[in-house]
Amino acid sequence: MLAYHFPEQDQLRLVQLTDCHLLAEPDALYQGVQPYQQLAAVLQQLAGEWPDALLLTGDLSQDHSLASYQHLQALMQQVPVPVFWLPGNHDDSQQLSELLTQAPFLPHKCLYAAGWQLLLLDSTGPTPAGYFPAERRAELAAQLDKHNQPGWLFAHHHPWPIGSSIDRHGWQDAEPFWQLLQQYPQVRGLAHGHCHHAYRHRQQGIELVGCPATSVQFQQTTEWQTDAQGPQWCDWSFHHDGSVQLDFKRIMP
């Protein structure tokens, strides 16, 4: 994994944005909202006090069109801090890799800051569900073998069912992934998108955090339903003493 080292500091403030679902037209609708305008509103809110970095955890586009990613590029030009990213099941990973190459975007998937190791995992596969095959697990194990400082993982898909309709597109090969994590007690948690739902849950010693979407939220029902609650995101603080703070943020519609 390509590593990025932040300057020496006692804490890292990281803002996680996910499931933006941008479309080819900036005024187009996704589930009754304008995703471009909602993401723009979040960035305007953050501009009052920029974090140390932004992390985009997938489904940046809804239609994986070139124009949708160009809108993302244009929006992010105002961001004066590094922007890291992961693909989601709606994204075109090749387009992302080719387009998000200029500042503020950075390709690094291993971040070192405030005594923490933050690892960005690609959980996409051939279907909308999450996949993390043997070769990715081996790469993660090799990275965790190098360092024993506290670690936090980020991915697009959720590795444990949450009891809603999105579970049909959850992490398909989760059992060997969980078996791997049990070998590395320095891994404290995993945060993800995909669920369009804010939650915190502890599973097998790992804290799971669902980051809400900048677009719409998914209702926690067995049948897929959306809820326009205003753009939402996660605001993280990783401290040198090994502690973590998390706030779910929201702009009211």
C-alpha positions in Angstrom: 0.0 0.0 0.0 1.2 3.5 -0.9 1.8 5.3 2.4 1.2 8.9 3.2 2.7 10.4 6.4 1.1 13.5 7.9 3.3 16.0 9.8 3.9 15.2 13.5 0.8 16.2 15.4 -1.1 15.1 18.5 -4.3 14.5 16.6 -5.7 14.1 13.1 -9.1 15.5 12.1 -10.5 13.5 9.2 -13.8 14.1 7.5 -15.4 11.1 5.8 -17.8 11.7 3.0 -19.6 8.8 1.3 -22.3 7.8 -1.2 -22.4 11.2 -3.0 -24.1 9.6 -6.1 -23.3 12.4 -8.5 -24.9 12.4 -11.9 -23.9 13.7 -15.3 -26.0 16.8 -14.9 -25.4 18.9 -11.7 -29.1 19.7 -11.3 -30.3 16.1 -11.9 -32.2 14.3 -9.2 -31.2 11.1 -7.3 -34.1 9.8 -5.1 -35.6 13.2 -4.9 -32.5 15.3 -4.0 -29.8 17.0 -6.0 -26.7 15.2 -5.0 -24.3 17.8 -6.5 -25.9 20.6 -4.5 -25.9 18.5 -1.3 -22.2 17.8 -1.7 -21.5 21.4 -2.4 -23.4 22.4 0.7 -21.2 20.0 2.8 -18.0 21.5 1.4 -19.3 25.0 2.1 -19.9 24.0 5.7 -16.5 22.5 6.0 -14.8 25.6 4.6 -15.4 27.4 7.9 -12.8 25.0 9.5 -11.2 22.6 7.2 -10.0 19.3 8.6 -6.6 17.8 8.1 -7.9 15.6 5.2 -11.0 14.4 3.5 -11.8 10.7 2.8 -14.3 9.7 0.2 -15.5 6.2 0.7 -17.2 5.3 -2.5 -20.3 5.6 -4.7 -19.1 9.0 -5.6 -21.0 8.6 -8.9 -24.5 7.2 -9.4 -24.2 6.7 -13.2 -20.3 6.3 -13.3 -20.3 8.9 -16.1 -17.2 10.9 -17.0 -19.2 14.1 -16.4 -20.1 13.1 -12.8 -16.4 12.6 -11.9 -15.6 15.9 -13.6 -18.2 17.6 -11.3 -16.4 15.9 -8.4 -13.1 17.3 -9.6 -14.5 20.8 -9.9 -16.1 20.7 -6.5 -12.9 19.5 -4.8 -10.8 22.2 -6.3 -11.8 24.5 -3.4 -10.5 22.0 -0.9 -7.0 23.0 0.6 -6.2 19.7 2.2 -5.5 16.2 0.9 -8.4 14.2 -0.4 -8.1 10.4 -0.3 -10.7 8.1 -1.9 -12.1 4.6 -2.3 -14.4 3.2 -5.0 -17.9 2.0 -4.4 -20.0 -0.4 -6.3 -21.5 2.4 -8.4 -18.1 3.7 -9.3 -15.9 3.0 -12.3 -12.6 2.2 -10.6 -10.6 2.7 -13.8 -12.1 6.2 -14.4 -11.4 7.1 -10.8 -7.8 6.1 -11.0 -7.3 8.0 -14.3 -9.2 11.1 -13.3 -8.4 11.7 -9.6 -4.7 12.2 -10.1 -4.3 15.9 -9.5 -4.4 17.9 -6.2 -6.1 17.8 -3.9 -6.6 14.1 -4.7 -4.0 11.6 -3.6 -3.8 7.8 -4.4 -2.4 6.7 -1.0 -4.2 3.9 0.8 -2.2 3.8 4.0 -2.2 6.9 6.2 0.1 7.5 9.2 -0.9 10.2 11.6 -0.9 10.9 15.4 0.4 7.4 16.1 -2.3 5.8 14.0 -2.3 3.6 10.9 -5.4 4.2 8.8 -5.9 1.7 6.0 -8.2 2.2 3.0 -9.6 -1.1 1.7 -11.1 -1.7 -1.7 -14.2 -3.9 -1.1 -15.6 -3.7 -4.6 -16.1 -6.7 -6.9 -18.1 -7.9 -9.9 -21.5 -7.4 -8.4 -22.9 -4.6 -6.1 -21.9 -6.7 -3.1 -18.7 -6.4 -1.2 -15.7 -8.7 -1.9 -12.3 -9.0 -0.2 -10.6 -12.0 -1.7 -7.5 -13.8 -0.6 -5.0 -11.5 -2.4 -6.5 -8.4 -0.7 -6.5 -10.2 2.7 -2.8 -11.1 2.2 -1.9 -7.5 1.3 -3.8 -6.3 4.5 -2.0 -8.9 6.6 1.4 -7.8 5.3 0.7 -4.2 6.1 -0.5 -5.0 9.6 2.6 -7.1 10.2 4.8 -4.1 9.5 3.4 -1.9 12.3 1.7 -2.5 15.6 0.4 1.0 16.3 -3.4 1.4 16.6 -5.2 0.8 13.3 -8.5 1.8 11.8 -9.9 0.4 8.5 -12.1 2.2 6.0 -14.0 0.5 3.2 -17.1 1.1 1.1 -19.1 -2.1 2.0 -20.3 -3.1 5.5 -18.7 -6.4 6.7 -21.5 -7.3 9.1 -25.3 -7.4 8.5 -27.2 -4.4 9.9 -30.7 -5.7 9.4 -31.9 -3.7 6.4 -32.5 -4.3 2.7 -28.9 -3.3 1.9 -27.7 -6.5 3.5 -28.4 -8.4 0.2 -25.4 -6.4 -1.1 -23.2 -6.7 1.9 -19.7 -8.2 2.3 -19.9 -11.6 0.7 -16.7 -13.2 2.0 -16.7 -11.7 5.4 -15.8 -14.8 7.5 -12.2 -15.1 6.4 -11.8 -11.3 6.8 -13.0 -11.5 10.4 -10.7 -14.4 11.1 -7.8 -12.3 9.8 -8.8 -9.4 12.0 -8.7 -11.6 15.1 -5.0 -12.0 14.6 -4.3 -8.3 14.8 -5.6 -6.8 18.1 -4.2 -3.4 17.1 -7.1 -3.0 14.7 -9.6 -1.0 16.6 -12.4 -0.4 14.1 -13.8 -0.3 10.6 -15.9 2.5 9.1 -17.8 2.2 5.8 -20.4 3.7 3.6 -22.8 1.8 1.4 -25.6 1.6 4.0 -26.6 5.3 3.9 -27.2 5.0 7.6 -25.4 6.3 10.7 -24.7 3.7 13.4 -22.1 2.4 15.8 -21.8 -1.3 16.8 -19.1 -3.5 18.3 -18.6 -6.9 16.8 -15.9 -9.4 17.9 -13.9 -6.6 19.5 -14.0 -4.4 16.4 -16.1 -1.2 16.4 -18.1 -0.8 13.2 -19.2 2.6 12.1 -21.7 3.3 9.3 -21.1 6.7 7.7 -24.3 8.4 6.5 -24.6 9.6 3.0 -24.2 13.1 1.6 -27.1 12.2 -0.7 -30.1 10.3 0.9 -30.4 7.9 3.8 -31.8 4.4 3.6 -34.5 3.4 6.0 -33.8 0.4 8.2 -36.5 -1.8 6.6 -36.5 -5.1 4.7 -37.8 -3.3 1.6 -35.5 -0.6 0.1 -36.8 2.9 1.0 -34.9 6.2 1.0 -35.3 9.3 3.2 -34.2 12.8 2.3 -32.8 14.1 5.6 -30.3 16.5 4.3 -26.6 15.8 3.6 -24.7 13.9 6.3 -21.1 12.9 7.0 -18.7 11.7 9.7 -16.2 14.0 11.5 -13.3 12.0 13.0 -10.5 12.8 15.5 -7.7 10.3 16.0 -5.5 11.2 19.0 -1.9 10.2 19.8 -3.0 8.6 23.1 -4.9 6.0 21.1 -8.4 7.5 21.6 -10.9 8.2 18.8 -13.7 10.7 18.7 -16.5 10.6 16.1 -19.4 13.0 15.4 -22.2 12.4 12.9 -22.8 15.7 11.2 -25.9 16.9 9.2 -27.3 19.9 7.4 -31.0 20.1 7.9 -33.1 20.2 4.7 
